[in-house]
């Protein structure tokens, strides 16, 4: 009877992990000995990219090696996240991603080139990411209930943007469209900056965006804030009520995305723990906390174990939202 063949990729990963584990004791003491690559699976200029550079700079000081941000945008975060999933588990490659590429994509796409739970190690949930719902000034609404009535009355005429299929702005917009029978048009972009450029230009009429990128345009009158997602108001936009406060208390408007760190599966636990420690140190620094609050994010105290627990808890919620939205893709 023949022994079943081991898939080449699994064999290579297992071999690499075994070699690393064998040398972990001495190696962990000298780690890191070269620059670390932090992949951001979105275009430069967006909130995720800015956060990566802020965190990376602080981590570099603690690690004694540069942390180089590498933007790999496209396919709703799949391209950059897959690059990390396939990287050697040696501690020198990590991804700072949104929840879509680490969690929701598995429910959205029939086929993914990676499996988060198989190919990646969850390291640290940095922050939750409530978003502000903004509209072009030509849209004659000031509140969330008014917006619902507007999209329902303009069936098929309203377009909303997102920074990737399956990202929170897509799912929340799809939920609004379905609940109001509005048949809104979804336009996916490779990043938040190009999405807002088109919103300001009037090519689309509404979008969920980060406070970091949207706030200057709100203050300049180029965009109008209608409400924010999540359970509480943003410190940086205290006068903008939550959607829930305005009666939009559906689960789709209460949940938020998040930003987190992951590394290739098989990365030795001491290295994972070291990265988690340095991320935690970075987020506890007052200047980082002020910067992150200005982005509209809520920092979290985390660890590999805590992040894994959040992942397990939220997975069924997002799976249900995606199923309800009818957004399943090939």
C-alpha positions in Angstrom: 0.0 0.0 0.0 1.5 3.3 -1.1 1.9 6.2 1.4 -0.1 9.2 0.3 2.0 11.9 -1.4 2.4 15.1 0.6 1.5 18.2 -1.4 4.7 20.1 -2.3 3.7 23.4 -0.7 2.8 21.7 2.5 6.1 19.7 2.5 8.1 22.9 1.9 6.3 24.8 4.7 6.6 21.9 7.1 10.3 21.5 6.4 11.0 25.2 6.8 9.0 25.3 10.0 10.9 22.3 11.4 14.3 23.9 10.5 13.3 27.1 12.1 11.9 25.4 15.2 15.2 23.5 15.6 17.1 26.7 15.7 14.6 28.8 17.6 16.5 28.9 20.9 19.6 30.7 19.6 17.9 32.3 16.6 15.3 34.0 18.7 18.0 35.7 20.7 19.5 37.3 17.6 16.2 38.1 15.9 15.9 40.3 13.9 19.2 40.5 12.1 17.8 42.2 8.9 15.0 44.5 7.9 11.4 43.3 8.3 8.9 43.7 5.4 5.4 44.9 6.4 3.1 44.3 3.5 0.0 46.6 3.2 -2.4 45.1 0.7 -3.8 48.5 -0.3 -2.6 51.5 -2.2 -0.4 54.2 -0.5 -2.2 57.2 1.0 -5.1 55.4 2.7 -5.6 55.0 6.4 -4.2 51.5 6.5 -1.0 52.6 4.8 -0.6 55.6 7.2 -1.2 53.4 10.2 1.4 50.9 8.9 4.0 53.6 8.6 3.3 55.0 12.1 3.4 51.6 13.7 6.4 50.4 11.6 8.5 53.4 12.6 7.9 52.6 16.3 8.5 48.9 15.9 11.8 49.6 14.1 13.1 51.4 17.2 12.2 48.5 19.4 13.5 45.8 17.1 16.7 47.5 16.1 16.0 46.9 12.4 14.1 48.9 9.7 10.4 48.0 9.1 9.9 48.5 5.4 6.3 49.1 4.3 5.5 47.4 1.0 2.2 48.3 -0.7 0.7 45.5 -2.7 -2.8 46.7 -3.6 -5.5 44.9 -5.6 -8.2 42.3 -5.5 -9.7 43.4 -2.2 -6.5 42.8 -0.3 -6.0 39.3 -1.7 -2.8 40.0 -3.7 -0.8 41.4 -0.7 -2.2 39.0 1.8 -1.4 36.0 -0.4 2.2 37.2 -0.8 2.6 37.0 3.0 0.8 33.7 3.2 3.3 32.3 0.7 6.4 33.9 2.3 9.0 32.0 4.3 7.9 31.7 8.0 11.1 33.2 9.2 9.8 36.3 11.0 10.8 38.8 8.3 7.5 39.2 6.5 4.2 40.3 8.0 1.0 41.9 6.8 -0.9 44.8 8.3 -4.4 44.3 6.8 -8.0 45.1 7.2 -10.6 42.5 8.3 -11.7 41.9 4.7 -8.5 40.2 3.6 -8.0 38.3 6.8 -11.6 37.3 7.6 -14.4 38.2 5.2 -12.8 37.2 1.9 -13.1 33.6 2.8 -16.9 33.9 2.9 -17.0 36.2 -0.2 -14.9 34.3 -2.7 -15.5 30.7 -3.8 -11.8 30.3 -4.4 -9.0 32.0 -2.5 -5.3 31.4 -3.0 -4.8 31.3 0.7 -6.7 30.1 3.8 -6.2 32.5 6.8 -6.5 29.8 9.4 -4.2 27.4 7.5 -1.7 29.7 5.9 -1.4 32.6 8.4 -0.7 33.2 12.1 -2.9 35.8 13.7 -0.6 38.1 15.7 -2.3 41.3 17.0 -5.6 43.2 16.5 -4.4 46.8 16.5 -7.6 48.7 16.3 -11.3 48.6 15.3 -12.1 50.8 12.4 -15.5 52.6 12.5 -16.1 54.6 9.3 -17.9 57.8 8.4 -20.7 57.7 5.8 -20.2 60.6 3.5 -22.1 61.9 0.5 -21.5 64.3 -2.3 -22.9 67.8 -1.6 -25.3 67.4 -4.5 -27.1 64.7 -2.5 -29.9 66.6 -0.7 -29.7 64.9 2.7 -28.2 65.6 6.1 -29.2 62.6 8.2 -29.2 58.9 7.8 -33.0 58.5 7.6 -33.1 61.1 4.9 -30.4 59.2 3.0 -32.5 56.0 3.2 -35.5 57.8 1.7 -33.4 59.4 -1.0 -31.8 56.1 -2.3 -35.2 54.4 -2.2 -36.8 57.3 -4.2 -33.9 57.2 -6.7 -33.9 53.5 -7.5 -30.9 52.5 -9.7 -29.5 56.1 -9.8 -27.2 56.1 -6.8 -23.7 54.8 -6.9 -21.6 54.0 -3.8 -17.9 53.3 -3.6 -15.7 51.0 -1.7 -12.0 50.2 -1.5 -12.5 46.6 -2.4 -15.2 44.0 -3.0 -16.0 42.5 0.4 -14.7 45.3 2.5 -17.0 46.9 5.0 -18.0 49.8 2.7 -19.1 47.3 0.1 -21.1 45.1 2.5 -22.8 48.1 4.3 -23.7 49.7 1.0 -25.1 46.5 -0.3 -27.1 46.1 2.9 -28.5 49.6 2.5 -29.4 49.0 -1.1 -31.1 45.7 -0.4 -33.0 46.9 2.6 -34.3 50.0 0.7 -34.8 48.1 -2.6 -32.7 50.9 -4.1 -30.7 48.9 -6.6 -27.6 51.1 -6.0 -24.5 50.6 -8.1 -21.3 49.5 -6.4 -18.0 50.8 -7.6 -14.9 49.1 -6.2 -11.5 50.9 -6.1 -8.0 49.8 -5.4 -7.7 52.1 -2.5 -9.5 54.7 -0.4 -7.9 57.8 -1.9 -9.1 57.1 -5.5 -12.5 56.3 -4.1 -12.8 59.7 -2.4 -11.4 61.5 -5.4 -14.3 60.1 -7.5 -16.8 60.9 -4.7 -15.6 64.5 -4.5 -15.8 64.7 -8.3 -19.4 63.4 -8.3 -18.7 60.2 -10.2 -20.3 58.4 -7.2 -22.7 59.7 -4.6 -21.8 58.1 -1.3 -19.2 56.0 0.5 -18.1 54.8 3.9 -14.6 56.2 4.5 -12.0 56.6 7.3 -12.0 59.8 9.2 -8.3 60.3 8.4 -9.0 60.7 4.7 -12.5 62.1 4.8 -12.3 64.7 7.6 -10.4 67.4 5.6 -12.9 67.2 2.8 -15.8 67.3 5.2 -14.4 70.5 6.8 -13.8 72.0 3.4 -17.4 71.4 2.4 -16.5 69.0 -0.4 -18.2 66.1 1.4 -21.1 65.9 3.9 -21.0 63.5 6.9 -24.2 61.6 7.5 -23.2 59.3 10.3 -20.6 56.9 11.6 -20.6 53.1 11.9 -20.1 51.2 15.2 -21.4 51.6 18.7 -20.1 55.1 19.6 -19.1 58.4 18.1 -15.6 59.1 16.9 -13.4 61.3 19.0 -12.2 63.1 15.9 -15.8 63.7 14.7 -17.7 64.2 17.9 -20.6 66.0 16.3 -21.4 63.3 13.8 -23.9 60.8 15.3 -23.7 57.1 14.9 -26.0 55.5 12.4 -27.5 53.5 15.3 -28.3 56.8 17.1 -30.3 57.8 14.1 -32.4 54.6 14.0 -30.2 52.5 11.7 -29.6 49.9 14.3 -29.2 46.9 11.9 -26.2 44.7 12.7 -24.6 45.8 9.4 -24.2 49.3 10.7 -23.1 48.4 14.3 -20.2 46.1 13.4 -16.9 47.5 12.4 -13.9 46.4 10.5 -10.5 46.2 12.1 -6.8 46.5 11.4 -4.5 43.7 12.4 -1.1 42.0 12.0 -0.6 38.5 10.7 2.5 36.5 9.7 3.0 33.3 7.7 1.9 30.1 9.4 4.7 28.2 10.9 6.5 31.3 12.2 8.1 30.3 15.5 6.0 31.3 18.5 8.8 33.2 20.2 9.1 35.4 17.1 5.3 35.9 16.9 5.3 36.8 20.6 8.1 39.3 20.0 6.3 41.0 17.1 3.1 41.2 19.2 5.1 42.7 22.0 6.6 45.4 19.8 3.2 46.2 18.2 1.7 46.6 21.7 4.6 48.9 22.8 4.1 51.0 19.7 0.3 51.4 20.3 0.8 52.4 23.9 3.0 55.5 23.0 1.0 58.7 23.5 1.9 60.2 20.1 0.7 57.0 18.4 -2.5 57.0 20.4 -3.2 60.6 19.5 -2.5 59.9 15.8 -4.7 56.8 15.8 -7.5 58.6 17.5 -7.3 61.4 14.8 -7.8 58.6 12.2 -11.0 57.7 13.9 -9.8 54.3 15.1 -10.2 52.7 18.5 -7.0 51.0 19.7 -7.1 47.5 21.2 -5.0 45.7 23.8 -4.3 42.4 22.1 -2.2 39.3 21.8 -2.2 36.3 19.4 -4.6 34.5 21.7 -7.0 37.5 22.1 -7.0 38.2 18.4 -7.8 34.5 17.7 -10.8 34.7 20.1 -12.1 37.8 18.3 -11.7 36.1 15.0 -13.7 33.1 16.1 -16.5 35.3 17.5 -16.9 37.6 14.5 -16.6 35.0 11.8 -20.3 33.9 11.9 -21.5 37.5 12.0 -19.6 38.5 8.8 -20.6 35.2 7.1 -24.2 36.0 7.7 -23.9 39.6 6.4 -22.2 38.4 3.2 -24.8 35.8 2.6 -27.6 38.3 3.1 -25.9 40.8 0.8 -25.7 38.2 -2.0 -22.1 39.3 -2.7 -20.6 35.8 -3.2 -18.0 35.9 -5.9 -16.1 33.3 -7.9 
